Amino acid sequence: MNRRQLFASTVAAACAPRFAAAQQQAQRALRGLSPVKIRDVKVFATSGGSRYQWVFVKVLTTEPGLYGVGSASNLEEPMAIVANIENHFRQFWIGRDVDRIDDAAMHSNNHVYRRGGAVLNCCLSGLDMALWDIKGKRAGMPVYDLLGGKVRDAVPVYGHADGRDMQQVGENVRKFMDQGYVHVRAQMGGYGGGGMVPPGQGTRPRTGYNGIAFDEEQYAVAIPKLMEYLRANVSQDVKLIHDVHEHLTPTMAVEFARRMEPYRMFFVEDILPPEQISWFANIRRVTSTPMAMGELFVNQEQWVRLIADRLIDFIRCRVSSIGGITPARKVAILAETFGVRTAWQEGGDHDPINQIAAYHVDMASLGFGIQEDNHFTPAAQEMFPGIGRIEKGYLYGTNAPGLGIDIDEKLVAKYPMVVNVPKEDSFTVRAVDGSPVRP
């Protein structure tokens, strides 16, 4: 045996008792935690004291008093989620180990065989968030500490400034800036605003559709003018965001992105529909305008290539729509690796538990970009003890163990969901010839 080998064996012999003691201590600690299983799953559908269509999950465990809550909301198909959990997943989940979060999601996903889609993902999200909530409570830590610990003190959010004309949009951008917001989304007349043809106007077929119509060329002229006005008359420093909402054809999307470059956008959102994401390569070749995409994404094949090829600057999925905290954390790490940032989607139908789940991922993500803000009714604030709060452009959680938010079951029962049948123009309009316009 040479001197190096002798030294190594001596060190190993000296350290062995310490390693063994540490291992025994860890085993004793694990034995002190009795196995905890899912005892039952409750589903709540509520209006939130307004016109929301929220679906939440409460996972009860075999440990008395220990439970977790999660968001399974999907505005368009809420009752499909309720029925799916109550009739299919509830019995499948009962008896599972609460610590095996990824394992439960994988088996649930495979259980349906033809996996994928927003309804399934929202069901999985309810379970995933609730299990993270439970894990944090058992550990006595906020979920962000279990994800690696916080890397920021609060989560910056952006406000939503709209208006009927450029002047009113400018006034509303200033209001957000006065409140402390650094990032502001600017729209003019809602989604597609600036490109809307009033009812009866424009060259139309003799019969048929005569309502509000969308003209992409008109839009592609009006919105850059809006941004020019905001830069000249409001602020050179505010970080501007604009949501196209997928209204443009691919070639016009390329041109629109080029026209927006002089106004130093923080990002332009959803310039293409998911079916045409290959066109992001064309956009990247002609402009440096930052792109955000992913609001309608429901499976990893939709975001992996955009991130890996660096064709977008912000990934913008909704945490509940892709399956919860676990997949969101994976997306955030993938994005960080390729220099892409997160900007989780919220929207007007967003709920308090999904908001706080996104907050925990944001707090622990070095690749964070921005979070969409949302404000809730007084009834909703009572309904969810520990609801996130927004102050001067920052979102704050409670820092309590788990997600730090709860559900008041009595108030949920007081505000049962009223299912709203969507109108044709809920998200889309028609062109002057009567053809549908995405999204």
DRENLUMZA-196919 format. One record per residue (C-alpha): residue number from 0; residue in three letters; x, y, z. Coordinates in pm, 1 decimal. Example, Ala and Ser with C-alpha at 12.3 -4.5 7.8 and 13.67 -1.06 7.14 Angstrom:
BEGIN
{site 0 Ala {1230.0 -450.0 780.0}};
{site 1 Ser {1367.0 -106.0 714.0}};
//
This chain:
BEGIN
{site 0 Met {0.0 0.0 0.0}};
{site 1 Asn {149.0 340.1 -97.3}};
{site 2 Arg {128.2 654.4 115.6}};
{site 3 Arg {-173.9 796.6 -71.3}};
{site 4 Gln {-371.1 474.8 -26.2}};
{site 5 Leu {-269.7 455.8 338.7}};
{site 6 Phe {-385.7 815.7 398.0}};
{site 7 Ala {-721.0 754.4 223.6}};
{site 8 Ser {-790.3 439.6 421.6}};
{site 9 Thr {-697.8 615.7 748.5}};
{site 10 Val {-934.4 908.6 672.1}};
{site 11 Ala {-1213.9 667.9 572.6}};
{site 12 Ala {-1172.7 471.4 893.4}};
{site 13 Ala {-1181.0 790.6 1101.1}};
{site 14 Cys {-1489.2 927.8 925.2}};
{site 15 Ala {-1686.5 603.2 913.7}};
{site 16 Pro {-1829.7 629.8 1265.5}};
{site 17 Arg {-1945.5 988.4 1200.0}};
{site 18 Phe {-2111.6 887.0 872.6}};
{site 19 Ala {-2280.3 591.7 1042.4}};
{site 20 Ala {-2403.4 813.5 1326.9}};
{site 21 Ala {-2543.6 1067.3 1081.9}};
{site 22 Gln {-2717.5 792.1 887.1}};
{site 23 Gln {-2870.1 648.1 1204.9}};
{site 24 Gln {-2988.6 995.0 1307.4}};
{site 25 Ala {-3153.3 1044.6 968.4}};
{site 26 Gln {-3321.5 704.9 991.8}};
{site 27 Arg {-3452.7 787.1 1340.3}};
{site 28 Ala {-3592.5 1115.0 1209.2}};
{site 29 Leu {-3768.7 934.6 926.0}};
{site 30 Arg {-3910.6 677.9 1166.3}};
{site 31 Gly {-4051.5 968.0 1365.5}};
{site 32 Leu {-4263.8 1068.9 1068.0}};
{site 33 Ser {-4543.1 819.8 1041.3}};
{site 34 Pro {-4654.5 739.0 684.5}};
{site 35 Val {-4930.0 976.9 576.9}};
{site 36 Lys {-5182.9 876.0 314.2}};
{site 37 Ile {-5459.9 1054.0 126.4}};
{site 38 Arg {-5780.2 986.4 320.2}};
{site 39 Asp {-6026.7 1176.9 102.5}};
{site 40 Val {-6052.5 1447.1 -164.2}};
{site 41 Lys {-6305.3 1729.1 -161.8}};
{site 42 Val {-6393.0 1940.4 -465.1}};
{site 43 Phe {-6532.7 2292.1 -440.0}};
{site 44 Ala {-6691.8 2488.3 -725.5}};
{site 45 Thr {-6756.4 2854.0 -644.8}};
{site 46 Ser {-6835.9 3190.2 -801.5}};
{site 47 Gly {-6598.2 3361.5 -559.0}};
{site 48 Gly {-6867.5 3617.4 -480.2}};
{site 49 Ser {-6859.5 3737.7 -840.4}};
{site 50 Arg {-6882.8 3571.7 -1182.7}};
{site 51 Tyr {-6579.8 3347.7 -1141.1}};
{site 52 Gln {-6597.2 2978.0 -1221.2}};
{site 53 Trp {-6338.6 2847.7 -977.4}};
{site 54 Val {-6269.0 2483.8 -890.9}};
{site 55 Phe {-6058.0 2392.8 -587.8}};
{site 56 Val {-5936.6 2069.9 -432.6}};
{site 57 Lys {-5884.9 1989.7 -65.5}};
{site 58 Val {-5682.9 1675.6 4.2}};
{site 59 Leu {-5749.0 1527.7 349.5}};
{site 60 Thr {-5491.1 1297.3 505.1}};
{site 61 Thr {-5471.5 1017.8 758.5}};
{site 62 Glu {-5295.9 1256.2 996.3}};
{site 63 Pro {-5565.7 1439.5 1196.0}};
{site 64 Gly {-5595.7 1804.1 1100.3}};
{site 65 Leu {-5347.1 1783.6 812.2}};
{site 66 Tyr {-5473.6 1875.6 465.9}};
{site 67 Gly {-5369.3 2065.6 155.5}};
{site 68 Val {-5546.2 2289.3 -95.0}};
{site 69 Gly {-5498.9 2330.0 -468.5}};
{site 70 Ser {-5637.6 2505.9 -774.0}};
{site 71 Ala {-5808.4 2307.6 -1051.9}};
{site 72 Ser {-5976.3 2606.9 -1218.2}};
{site 73 Asn {-6054.9 2625.1 -1588.7}};
{site 74 Leu {-6301.9 2895.6 -1694.2}};
{site 75 Glu {-6417.8 2719.4 -2008.3}};
{site 76 Glu {-6483.8 2369.3 -1869.2}};
{site 77 Pro {-6524.7 2390.5 -1490.2}};
{site 78 Met {-6790.0 2120.8 -1449.3}};
{site 79 Ala {-6589.5 1875.3 -1657.3}};
{site 80 Ile {-6311.1 1908.6 -1399.7}};
{site 81 Val {-6550.2 1866.2 -1106.1}};
{site 82 Ala {-6700.3 1551.5 -1260.1}};
{site 83 Asn {-6359.0 1412.9 -1352.2}};
{site 84 Ile {-6221.0 1444.0 -1000.2}};
{site 85 Glu {-6534.6 1326.3 -819.2}};
{site 86 Asn {-6612.8 1033.8 -1049.4}};
{site 87 His {-6268.2 918.2 -1159.6}};
{site 88 Phe {-5968.5 1055.1 -971.9}};
{site 89 Arg {-6096.0 1072.6 -613.8}};
{site 90 Gln {-6095.7 696.2 -559.9}};
{site 91 Phe {-5773.8 662.1 -760.0}};
{site 92 Trp {-5596.3 907.7 -528.1}};
{site 93 Ile {-5727.3 782.2 -192.6}};
{site 94 Gly {-5465.2 572.8 -13.1}};
{site 95 Arg {-5164.7 723.8 -192.3}};
{site 96 Asp {-4857.9 842.0 -4.9}};
{site 97 Val {-4873.6 1222.3 25.1}};
{site 98 Asp {-4494.0 1254.0 -8.5}};
{site 99 Arg {-4477.9 1100.7 -358.2}};
{site 100 Ile {-4594.0 1405.0 -553.1}};
{site 101 Asp {-4437.6 1338.8 -892.1}};
{site 102 Asp {-4522.6 969.4 -868.2}};
{site 103 Ala {-4891.8 1048.7 -806.0}};
{site 104 Ala {-4903.0 1285.5 -1103.3}};
{site 105 Met {-4735.6 1037.8 -1337.4}};
{site 106 His {-4966.3 752.1 -1242.1}};
{site 107 Ser {-5271.9 977.6 -1268.9}};
{site 108 Asn {-5160.9 1096.2 -1611.9}};
{site 109 Asn {-5103.5 741.2 -1733.3}};
{site 110 His {-5427.3 626.2 -1571.6}};
{site 111 Val {-5635.3 809.0 -1834.1}};
{site 112 Tyr {-5424.2 648.3 -2110.1}};
{site 113 Arg {-5506.4 917.2 -2371.5}};
{site 114 Arg {-5329.8 1178.9 -2167.2}};
{site 115 Gly {-5293.9 1552.0 -2211.2}};
{site 116 Gly {-5524.4 1848.8 -2234.0}};
{site 117 Ala {-5639.8 2136.6 -2014.2}};
{site 118 Val {-5907.7 1945.2 -1821.1}};
{site 119 Leu {-5672.4 1663.9 -1719.7}};
{site 120 Asn {-5393.7 1907.8 -1633.4}};
{site 121 Cys {-5622.2 2111.3 -1408.6}};
{site 122 Cys {-5728.0 1794.9 -1224.0}};
{site 123 Leu {-5361.4 1704.8 -1173.4}};
{site 124 Ser {-5287.4 2061.9 -1064.6}};
{site 125 Gly {-5541.5 2042.5 -783.4}};
{site 126 Leu {-5367.4 1731.6 -647.0}};
{site 127 Asp {-5014.0 1859.1 -708.1}};
{site 128 Met {-5062.4 2193.1 -531.3}};
{site 129 Ala {-5241.8 2027.3 -239.6}};
{site 130 Leu {-4958.8 1776.0 -192.3}};
{site 131 Trp {-4697.3 2053.0 -196.3}};
{site 132 Asp {-4910.1 2238.4 58.2}};
{site 133 Ile {-4910.6 1927.9 278.0}};
{site 134 Lys {-4536.6 1871.4 235.7}};
{site 135 Gly {-4463.1 2229.7 338.7}};
{site 136 Lys {-4686.9 2202.2 644.0}};
{site 137 Arg {-4517.3 1876.9 750.8}};
{site 138 Ala {-4175.1 2037.1 707.8}};
{site 139 Gly {-4279.1 2362.8 876.2}};
{site 140 Met {-4158.9 2555.4 568.7}};
{site 141 Pro {-4309.4 2765.2 289.5}};
{site 142 Val {-4317.5 2574.3 -38.5}};
{site 143 Tyr {-4054.8 2804.9 -191.2}};
{site 144 Asp {-3806.5 2681.6 70.7}};
{site 145 Leu {-3867.6 2325.4 -46.7}};
{site 146 Leu {-3797.3 2439.1 -404.6}};
{site 147 Gly {-3450.8 2562.0 -310.4}};
{site 148 Gly {-3523.0 2873.1 -107.3}};
{site 149 Lys {-3616.0 3223.6 -207.2}};
{site 150 Val {-3391.3 3422.9 -438.9}};
{site 151 Arg {-3594.0 3748.0 -412.8}};
{site 152 Asp {-3782.2 3929.6 -141.1}};
{site 153 Ala {-4111.9 3969.5 -328.8}};
{site 154 Val {-4250.7 3905.2 -676.7}};
{site 155 Pro {-4275.0 4199.5 -922.2}};
{site 156 Val {-4605.3 4210.8 -1110.4}};
{site 157 Tyr {-4737.6 4409.1 -1404.0}};
{site 158 Gly {-5059.0 4607.7 -1419.7}};
{site 159 His {-5324.1 4616.3 -1692.8}};
{site 160 Ala {-5382.4 4957.9 -1850.4}};
{site 161 Asp {-5658.6 4986.5 -2109.5}};
{site 162 Gly {-5850.1 5274.4 -2265.2}};
{site 163 Arg {-6074.1 5378.4 -2550.5}};
{site 164 Asp {-5797.3 5590.6 -2712.1}};
{site 165 Met {-5426.6 5664.9 -2676.3}};
{site 166 Gln {-5482.9 5946.5 -2427.5}};
{site 167 Gln {-5689.8 5733.0 -2192.5}};
{site 168 Val {-5441.2 5445.5 -2214.3}};
{site 169 Gly {-5166.0 5693.2 -2126.8}};
{site 170 Glu {-5359.0 5818.2 -1823.4}};
{site 171 Asn {-5407.9 5463.6 -1698.6}};
{site 172 Val {-5040.0 5375.8 -1749.8}};
{site 173 Arg {-4951.3 5679.6 -1536.5}};
{site 174 Lys {-5190.5 5561.7 -1263.4}};
{site 175 Phe {-5008.1 5231.2 -1236.9}};
{site 176 Met {-4671.2 5405.7 -1233.5}};
{site 177 Asp {-4793.8 5631.4 -951.9}};
{site 178 Gln {-4881.7 5315.5 -756.2}};
{site 179 Gly {-4524.9 5192.9 -788.7}};
{site 180 Tyr {-4559.2 4959.6 -1088.2}};
{site 181 Val {-4254.1 4937.2 -1314.9}};
{site 182 His {-4416.7 4700.5 -1568.4}};
{site 183 Val {-4748.6 4788.3 -1736.0}};
{site 184 Arg {-4943.0 4612.3 -2009.5}};
{site 185 Ala {-5101.8 4858.5 -2251.7}};
{site 186 Gln {-5408.6 4769.3 -2458.9}};
{site 187 Met {-5642.0 5002.7 -2647.8}};
{site 188 Gly {-6000.6 4885.4 -2639.0}};
{site 189 Gly {-5925.5 4535.6 -2512.6}};
{site 190 Tyr {-5793.0 4242.8 -2713.8}};
{site 191 Gly {-5774.6 4335.9 -3080.0}};
{site 192 Gly {-5845.9 4699.3 -2992.3}};
{site 193 Gly {-5709.5 4934.3 -3252.0}};
{site 194 Gly {-5809.1 4690.5 -3522.6}};
{site 195 Met {-6183.6 4672.3 -3465.3}};
{site 196 Val {-6422.6 4773.1 -3743.3}};
{site 197 Pro {-6755.6 4901.1 -3598.6}};
{site 198 Pro {-7079.5 4712.8 -3677.6}};
{site 199 Gly {-7201.6 4770.9 -4029.3}};
{site 200 Gln {-6883.1 4943.7 -4145.1}};
{site 201 Gly {-6625.3 4816.7 -4390.0}};
{site 202 Thr {-6672.5 4624.8 -4713.4}};
{site 203 Arg {-6884.8 4321.8 -4625.1}};
{site 204 Pro {-7077.4 4048.0 -4805.4}};
{site 205 Arg {-7437.7 4137.8 -4897.1}};
{site 206 Thr {-7573.9 3914.0 -4620.6}};
{site 207 Gly {-7435.7 3753.8 -4306.9}};
{site 208 Tyr {-7219.7 3885.8 -4024.2}};
{site 209 Asn {-7262.0 4255.1 -3956.2}};
{site 210 Gly {-7111.4 4292.6 -3606.3}};
{site 211 Ile {-6775.7 4414.7 -3476.0}};
{site 212 Ala {-6501.8 4285.4 -3704.1}};
{site 213 Phe {-6124.1 4263.0 -3675.5}};
{site 214 Asp {-5884.8 4402.0 -3939.1}};
{site 215 Glu {-5522.9 4299.2 -3881.2}};
{site 216 Glu {-5370.1 4565.8 -4106.1}};
{site 217 Gln {-5555.6 4840.0 -3919.6}};
{site 218 Tyr {-5438.0 4685.5 -3592.8}};
{site 219 Ala {-5075.6 4665.1 -3707.9}};
{site 220 Val {-5080.6 5039.4 -3773.0}};
{site 221 Ala {-5270.7 5151.5 -3462.2}};
{site 222 Ile {-5078.9 4965.2 -3189.7}};
{site 223 Pro {-4727.4 5084.4 -3284.8}};
{site 224 Lys {-4872.3 5437.7 -3287.5}};
{site 225 Leu {-5004.1 5377.3 -2935.8}};
{site 226 Met {-4659.2 5269.2 -2816.4}};
{site 227 Glu {-4500.2 5569.8 -2985.2}};
{site 228 Tyr {-4746.8 5796.0 -2800.9}};
{site 229 Leu {-4673.4 5629.6 -2465.5}};
{site 230 Arg {-4298.7 5665.3 -2509.6}};
{site 231 Ala {-4325.8 6031.7 -2616.7}};
{site 232 Asn {-4592.3 6145.3 -2368.9}};
{site 233 Val {-4587.0 5913.4 -2067.6}};
{site 234 Ser {-4247.9 5754.9 -1996.4}};
{site 235 Gln {-3928.4 5636.2 -2155.5}};
{site 236 Asp {-3864.4 5417.6 -1854.0}};
{site 237 Val {-4183.7 5217.4 -1798.1}};
{site 238 Lys {-4149.5 4858.3 -1913.5}};
{site 239 Leu {-4428.5 4815.2 -2167.1}};
{site 240 Ile {-4612.8 4491.7 -2245.6}};
{site 241 His {-4876.9 4425.8 -2510.6}};
{site 242 Asp {-5098.7 4121.3 -2568.5}};
{site 243 Val {-5184.5 4040.7 -2930.6}};
{site 244 His {-5401.7 3747.6 -2820.4}};
{site 245 Glu {-5316.1 3549.7 -3134.5}};
{site 246 His {-5530.1 3759.4 -3368.2}};
{site 247 Leu {-5268.3 3790.6 -3643.9}};
{site 248 Thr {-5184.8 3572.9 -3940.9}};
{site 249 Pro {-4823.3 3447.7 -3934.7}};
{site 250 Thr {-4687.5 3688.3 -4196.4}};
{site 251 Met {-4853.4 3985.6 -4029.1}};
{site 252 Ala {-4718.2 3867.4 -3693.3}};
{site 253 Val {-4364.2 3888.7 -3832.5}};
{site 254 Glu {-4428.6 4238.8 -3964.6}};
{site 255 Phe {-4599.6 4354.1 -3644.3}};
{site 256 Ala {-4305.8 4236.3 -3430.6}};
{site 257 Arg {-4067.8 4432.9 -3653.6}};
{site 258 Arg {-4279.4 4748.3 -3623.1}};
{site 259 Met {-4280.2 4724.6 -3240.7}};
{site 260 Glu {-3900.5 4714.7 -3208.2}};
{site 261 Pro {-3840.4 5093.3 -3176.3}};
{site 262 Tyr {-4054.6 5111.6 -2862.1}};
{site 263 Arg {-3836.1 4881.9 -2650.4}};
{site 264 Met {-4111.4 4649.3 -2537.3}};
{site 265 Phe {-4059.6 4438.3 -2227.9}};
{site 266 Phe {-4243.2 4176.3 -2430.8}};
{site 267 Val {-4515.6 4123.3 -2688.3}};
{site 268 Glu {-4743.4 3839.2 -2582.7}};
{site 269 Asp {-4907.0 3562.7 -2786.5}};
{site 270 Ile {-4833.8 3708.7 -3127.2}};
{site 271 Leu {-4904.1 3365.4 -3279.9}};
{site 272 Pro {-5154.8 3088.8 -3204.1}};
{site 273 Pro {-5012.0 2757.2 -3075.1}};
{site 274 Glu {-5075.0 2597.2 -3413.4}};
{site 275 Gln {-4823.3 2833.7 -3580.2}};
{site 276 Ile {-4536.0 2849.1 -3330.9}};
{site 277 Ser {-4282.3 2744.5 -3595.3}};
{site 278 Trp {-4312.5 3101.5 -3725.3}};
{site 279 Phe {-4124.8 3229.9 -3420.2}};
{site 280 Ala {-3804.9 3142.1 -3608.4}};
{site 281 Asn {-3908.4 3388.2 -3881.3}};
{site 282 Ile {-3977.1 3656.7 -3620.5}};
{site 283 Arg {-3639.4 3605.0 -3453.2}};
{site 284 Arg {-3460.6 3653.4 -3784.8}};
{site 285 Val {-3599.5 4003.3 -3844.7}};
{site 286 Thr {-3635.6 4168.8 -3502.1}};
{site 287 Ser {-3516.6 4177.2 -3142.5}};
{site 288 Thr {-3864.5 4255.2 -3004.6}};
{site 289 Pro {-3897.7 4024.2 -2698.7}};
{site 290 Met {-4163.3 3755.2 -2734.9}};
{site 291 Ala {-4377.6 3584.4 -2467.7}};
{site 292 Met {-4576.0 3271.2 -2548.0}};
{site 293 Gly {-4758.0 2982.8 -2383.4}};
{site 294 Glu {-5094.7 3093.1 -2243.5}};
{site 295 Leu {-5272.3 2812.7 -2429.7}};
{site 296 Phe {-4999.4 2550.7 -2393.6}};
{site 297 Val {-5095.7 2220.7 -2228.1}};
{site 298 Asn {-4807.7 1983.1 -2305.9}};
{site 299 Gln {-4427.9 1997.6 -2301.5}};
{site 300 Glu {-4384.2 1951.6 -2674.8}};
{site 301 Gln {-4528.7 2300.8 -2720.8}};
{site 302 Trp {-4269.7 2480.6 -2510.6}};
{site 303 Val {-3952.9 2269.8 -2525.1}};
{site 304 Arg {-3844.2 2364.1 -2876.2}};
{site 305 Leu {-3926.3 2733.4 -2834.6}};
{site 306 Ile {-3712.2 2743.8 -2520.5}};
{site 307 Ala {-3427.1 2522.2 -2642.3}};
{site 308 Asp {-3393.5 2714.8 -2969.8}};
{site 309 Arg {-3423.2 3048.4 -2785.6}};
{site 310 Leu {-3710.0 3159.5 -3009.0}};
{site 311 Ile {-3898.8 3326.5 -2724.0}};
{site 312 Asp {-3788.0 3539.4 -2431.4}};
{site 313 Phe {-4062.4 3455.7 -2178.8}};
{site 314 Ile {-4254.8 3132.6 -2123.1}};
{site 315 Arg {-4607.4 3222.2 -2027.5}};
{site 316 Cys {-4803.0 2912.8 -1924.9}};
{site 317 Arg {-5066.7 2906.5 -1652.0}};
{site 318 Val {-4943.4 2698.1 -1360.1}};
{site 319 Ser {-5273.9 2512.8 -1314.5}};
{site 320 Ser {-5314.8 2450.8 -1689.4}};
{site 321 Ile {-4987.0 2260.8 -1717.1}};
{site 322 Gly {-5043.8 2046.2 -1407.6}};
{site 323 Gly {-4933.5 2248.8 -1105.8}};
{site 324 Ile {-4616.9 2343.7 -920.2}};
{site 325 Thr {-4412.9 2036.9 -1017.7}};
{site 326 Pro {-4427.5 2086.4 -1396.5}};
{site 327 Ala {-4401.7 2465.5 -1357.0}};
{site 328 Arg {-4079.7 2421.1 -1161.6}};
{site 329 Lys {-3943.9 2194.3 -1435.0}};
{site 330 Val {-4036.1 2447.5 -1704.5}};
{site 331 Ala {-3872.5 2727.6 -1504.5}};
{site 332 Ile {-3546.1 2532.6 -1473.5}};
{site 333 Leu {-3547.2 2443.0 -1842.9}};
{site 334 Ala {-3612.8 2806.1 -1935.0}};
{site 335 Glu {-3337.0 2933.6 -1706.2}};
{site 336 Thr {-3087.8 2699.9 -1872.9}};
{site 337 Phe {-3151.0 2864.2 -2210.8}};
{site 338 Gly {-3181.0 3224.4 -2093.6}};
{site 339 Val {-3560.5 3233.4 -2118.9}};
{site 340 Arg {-3757.3 3385.6 -1831.3}};
{site 341 Thr {-4091.3 3298.1 -1673.0}};
{site 342 Ala {-4404.9 3514.5 -1688.7}};
{site 343 Trp {-4683.7 3285.5 -1563.1}};
{site 344 Gln {-5023.1 3365.9 -1710.7}};
{site 345 Glu {-5306.3 3470.1 -1481.6}};
{site 346 Gly {-5591.9 3648.0 -1662.3}};
{site 347 Gly {-5926.1 3776.0 -1541.1}};
{site 348 Asp {-6050.1 3427.6 -1447.6}};
{site 349 His {-5744.5 3361.2 -1235.2}};
{site 350 Asp {-5790.5 3237.0 -877.3}};
{site 351 Pro {-5610.2 3309.2 -545.7}};
{site 352 Ile {-5462.3 2961.0 -495.9}};
{site 353 Asn {-5314.2 2945.3 -845.7}};
{site 354 Gln {-5173.0 3294.7 -790.1}};
{site 355 Ile {-4998.1 3191.2 -470.4}};
{site 356 Ala {-4870.6 2867.2 -627.1}};
{site 357 Ala {-4708.8 3072.2 -904.3}};
{site 358 Tyr {-4568.4 3304.1 -635.9}};
{site 359 His {-4384.6 3014.4 -469.3}};
{site 360 Val {-4229.0 2905.0 -798.8}};
{site 361 Asp {-4132.5 3267.2 -872.0}};
{site 362 Met {-3971.5 3315.5 -531.7}};
{site 363 Ala {-3735.3 3022.7 -590.6}};
{site 364 Ser {-3661.8 3078.5 -963.6}};
{site 365 Leu {-3347.3 3253.0 -1082.1}};
{site 366 Gly {-3499.9 3261.4 -1429.4}};
{site 367 Phe {-3801.7 3464.5 -1315.7}};
{site 368 Gly {-3914.2 3747.0 -1544.1}};
{site 369 Ile {-4246.2 3895.8 -1429.6}};
{site 370 Gln {-4580.3 3787.4 -1282.1}};
{site 371 Glu {-4920.0 3902.9 -1403.6}};
{site 372 Asp {-5115.2 4084.7 -1133.8}};
{site 373 Asn {-5471.2 4012.9 -1024.6}};
{site 374 His {-5704.4 4164.4 -769.5}};
{site 375 Phe {-5995.6 3984.3 -608.7}};
{site 376 Thr {-6335.0 4075.5 -467.2}};
{site 377 Pro {-6380.5 4141.2 -93.0}};
{site 378 Ala {-6579.1 3816.9 -74.6}};
{site 379 Ala {-6288.4 3622.6 -226.5}};
{site 380 Gln {-6042.9 3781.3 14.7}};
{site 381 Glu {-6254.5 3654.0 304.4}};
{site 382 Met {-6295.9 3315.5 142.3}};
{site 383 Phe {-5919.6 3253.6 119.3}};
{site 384 Pro {-5734.7 3330.5 444.3}};
{site 385 Gly {-5373.0 3402.9 354.8}};
{site 386 Ile {-5459.4 3538.0 8.5}};
{site 387 Gly {-5167.5 3710.4 -164.7}};
{site 388 Arg {-5148.3 4087.5 -145.5}};
{site 389 Ile {-5012.8 4335.4 -400.1}};
{site 390 Glu {-4838.6 4651.7 -284.7}};
{site 391 Lys {-4654.1 4901.3 -507.2}};
{site 392 Gly {-4614.3 4654.4 -790.0}};
{site 393 Tyr {-4506.4 4355.5 -577.3}};
{site 394 Leu {-4690.4 4036.6 -480.7}};
{site 395 Tyr {-4643.4 3909.6 -125.5}};
{site 396 Gly {-4739.1 3575.5 28.4}};
{site 397 Thr {-4775.6 3498.0 396.8}};
{site 398 Asn {-4451.7 3297.8 431.5}};
{site 399 Ala {-4646.5 3046.2 640.8}};
{site 400 Pro {-4572.0 2671.6 604.6}};
{site 401 Gly {-4703.7 2516.8 284.3}};
{site 402 Leu {-4873.3 2747.1 35.8}};
{site 403 Gly {-4980.7 2975.4 319.2}};
{site 404 Ile {-5339.3 2998.9 196.1}};
{site 405 Asp {-5658.8 2823.7 301.4}};
{site 406 Ile {-6024.7 2780.1 197.3}};
{site 407 Asp {-6317.7 2883.9 415.6}};
{site 408 Glu {-6561.9 2604.5 331.8}};
{site 409 Lys {-6863.1 2787.1 475.1}};
{site 410 Leu {-6804.4 3088.7 251.4}};
{site 411 Val {-6744.4 2866.1 -50.9}};
{site 412 Ala {-7084.5 2708.1 13.3}};
{site 413 Lys {-7235.9 3056.2 37.1}};
{site 414 Tyr {-7117.3 3136.2 -316.6}};
{site 415 Pro {-7186.4 2828.7 -534.5}};
{site 416 Met {-7070.6 2836.1 -892.8}};
{site 417 Val {-7311.3 2966.0 -1154.8}};
{site 418 Val {-7201.9 2818.7 -1486.2}};
{site 419 Asn {-7182.8 3086.0 -1753.8}};
{site 420 Val {-7255.6 2967.5 -2106.8}};
{site 421 Pro {-6989.2 3138.9 -2319.6}};
{site 422 Lys {-7093.3 3374.4 -2593.7}};
{site 423 Glu {-6948.8 3345.0 -2939.9}};
{site 424 Asp {-6741.1 3660.5 -2894.4}};
{site 425 Ser {-6609.6 3574.2 -2546.8}};
{site 426 Phe {-6254.4 3556.5 -2682.4}};
{site 427 Thr {-6280.2 3585.9 -3056.6}};
{site 428 Val {-6445.4 3802.2 -3316.3}};
{site 429 Arg {-6492.7 3772.7 -3687.8}};
{site 430 Ala {-6332.5 3937.5 -3986.5}};
{site 431 Val {-6540.8 4163.3 -4211.3}};
{site 432 Asp {-6612.4 3867.2 -4442.4}};
{site 433 Gly {-6760.4 3673.4 -4146.7}};
{site 434 Ser {-6473.1 3428.1 -4094.2}};
{site 435 Pro {-6363.6 3348.0 -3734.4}};
{site 436 Val {-6053.7 3515.3 -3589.3}};
{site 437 Arg {-5836.0 3328.8 -3338.3}};
{site 438 Pro {-5765.0 3259.5 -3055.9}};
//
